[in-house]
Amino acid sequence: MRIFQLAISPGGVPKLPLREAHCGELGLAGDGHAHPKIHGGPERALCLYSLEVISALQAEGHPIWPGGAGENVTISGADWASLAVGQRFALGEHVIIELTRPTEPCKQIAANFVDQQFRRIDHAKHPGWSRWYAKVEREGALRVGDPIRRV
């Protein structure tokens, strides 16, 4: 597994790519949240998504791209359907994260889907297709291409 993309925005979507970022307790430096009661905070510090799931959605005709659904870290090479609450991962040399829950898709990402069908990535309806929230247990620098391993 590797970091394919890191992405931030001042708030909302899309998140735009950058090559490296500091990952702190509240996520990537410079990332903002338009709706802080729903997104962000220590238990939702990072939003993760799979490059392979994005590619599968594109194959279905959805105009989604990395960062378009609001994820901060796009990961390549993960067995996305096997993710579960409580799993821990090392990102790069220093950062340790723990998965806290699948995200709830909202209308803000509707433009990424044919006919605005953003519920296509709802975990309850389509397990293995949702984005994931994670808390940061150990801070540090992240770079595109960094390895990811389960701990």
C-alpha positions as CSV (number, residue, x, y, z in Angstrom):
1,M,0.0,0.0,0.0
2,R,1.1,3.5,-0.7
3,I,-0.1,7.1,-0.5
4,F,-1.2,8.0,-4.0
5,Q,-2.4,11.5,-3.2
6,L,-2.6,14.0,-0.3
7,A,-5.2,16.7,-0.6
8,I,-6.6,19.7,1.3
9,S,-9.0,22.6,0.9
10,P,-9.9,25.7,2.9
11,G,-13.3,24.0,3.5
12,G,-15.5,21.7,1.5
13,V,-14.8,19.9,-1.8
14,P,-12.9,19.2,-3.8
15,K,-9.7,18.7,-1.9
16,L,-6.8,19.7,-4.0
17,P,-3.5,17.8,-4.3
18,L,-0.2,18.5,-2.7
19,R,3.1,16.6,-2.6
20,E,3.6,16.6,1.2
21,A,2.0,17.8,4.4
22,H,2.3,17.7,8.1
23,C,-0.3,15.4,9.7
24,G,-1.3,16.5,13.2
25,E,-4.0,15.5,15.7
26,L,-6.6,17.4,13.6
27,G,-5.4,16.1,10.2
28,L,-3.3,17.6,7.4
29,A,-2.0,21.1,8.0
30,G,-4.0,23.7,6.0
31,D,-7.1,21.6,5.6
32,G,-10.4,23.2,6.6
33,H,-14.0,22.0,7.0
34,A,-17.0,23.9,5.9
35,H,-19.2,22.0,8.3
36,P,-17.1,21.3,11.5
37,K,-20.0,19.7,13.3
38,I,-20.0,16.9,10.7
39,H,-16.4,16.8,9.5
40,G,-13.0,17.2,11.2
41,G,-12.1,16.9,14.9
42,P,-9.9,14.3,16.5
43,E,-12.1,11.3,15.6
44,R,-12.5,12.5,12.0
45,A,-9.0,14.0,11.5
46,L,-8.4,12.3,8.2
47,C,-10.7,11.1,5.4
48,L,-9.3,8.2,3.5
49,Y,-10.2,6.7,0.1
50,S,-9.1,4.0,-2.2
51,L,-7.6,4.7,-5.7
52,E,-9.0,1.3,-6.8
53,V,-12.5,2.1,-5.6
54,I,-12.3,5.5,-7.4
55,S,-11.2,3.7,-10.6
56,A,-14.1,1.2,-10.3
57,L,-16.6,4.1,-9.8
58,Q,-15.1,5.8,-12.9
59,A,-15.6,2.5,-14.8
60,E,-19.3,2.7,-13.8
61,G,-19.4,6.2,-15.5
62,H,-19.1,8.4,-12.4
63,P,-17.0,11.5,-12.9
64,I,-15.2,11.1,-9.5
65,W,-11.4,11.7,-9.2
66,P,-8.9,11.6,-6.2
67,G,-9.8,14.4,-3.8
68,G,-13.2,15.0,-5.5
69,A,-15.1,13.3,-2.7
70,G,-13.3,15.2,0.0
71,E,-10.7,12.7,1.0
72,N,-7.4,13.8,2.4
73,V,-5.4,10.7,1.7
74,T,-6.0,8.5,-1.4
75,I,-4.4,5.1,-1.0
76,S,-3.4,2.6,-3.6
77,G,-3.0,-1.1,-3.1
78,A,-5.4,-1.5,-0.1
79,D,-7.9,-4.3,0.3
80,W,-10.6,-1.7,0.9
81,A,-13.5,-4.1,1.5
82,S,-11.6,-5.6,4.5
83,L,-11.2,-2.4,6.4
84,A,-12.8,-2.2,9.9
85,V,-13.2,0.1,12.8
86,G,-10.2,0.0,15.1
87,Q,-7.6,-1.1,12.5
88,R,-4.3,0.8,12.8
89,F,-1.9,1.8,10.0
90,A,1.5,3.4,9.8
91,L,1.6,6.1,7.0
92,G,5.2,6.9,6.0
93,E,7.9,6.8,8.7
94,H,6.1,8.4,11.6
95,V,2.3,8.8,11.3
96,I,0.1,6.2,13.0
97,I,-3.7,6.3,12.4
98,E,-6.7,4.3,13.6
99,L,-9.9,3.9,11.6
100,T,-12.8,5.3,13.5
101,R,-15.8,4.7,11.1
102,P,-16.9,4.8,7.5
103,T,-18.0,8.2,6.4
104,E,-21.6,9.2,5.7
105,P,-21.8,10.6,2.1
106,C,-23.5,13.9,1.7
107,K,-24.9,16.0,-1.1
108,Q,-21.7,18.1,-1.2
109,I,-20.1,15.3,-3.2
110,A,-23.0,14.7,-5.5
111,A,-21.2,16.2,-8.6
112,N,-18.9,13.2,-8.4
113,F,-21.7,10.8,-9.3
114,V,-24.0,10.1,-12.3
115,D,-27.4,11.6,-11.6
116,Q,-26.0,13.0,-8.3
117,Q,-26.3,9.5,-6.8
118,F,-23.8,10.1,-3.9
119,R,-25.3,7.3,-1.9
120,R,-23.4,5.0,-4.2
121,I,-20.7,5.1,-1.6
122,D,-22.9,4.7,1.5
123,H,-21.4,2.0,3.7
124,A,-24.7,0.7,4.8
125,K,-26.0,0.2,1.2
126,H,-22.7,-0.7,-0.4
127,P,-20.1,-2.1,2.1
128,G,-16.5,-1.8,0.9
129,W,-17.2,1.4,-1.2
130,S,-17.2,4.1,1.4
131,R,-14.5,6.5,2.5
132,W,-13.1,6.1,6.0
133,Y,-12.5,8.5,8.9
134,A,-9.4,8.0,11.0
135,K,-7.9,9.6,14.1
136,V,-4.2,10.4,14.3
137,E,-2.3,8.6,17.1
138,R,1.1,9.9,16.1
139,E,1.9,13.0,14.1
140,G,4.5,13.5,11.4
141,A,5.3,14.3,7.8
142,L,3.6,12.6,4.9
143,R,4.6,12.5,1.3
144,V,3.0,11.2,-1.9
145,G,4.5,7.7,-2.5
146,D,5.0,6.9,1.2
147,P,4.4,3.3,2.1
148,I,1.5,2.3,4.3
149,R,1.5,-0.8,6.5
150,R,-0.9,-2.3,9.0
151,V,0.3,-2.1,12.7
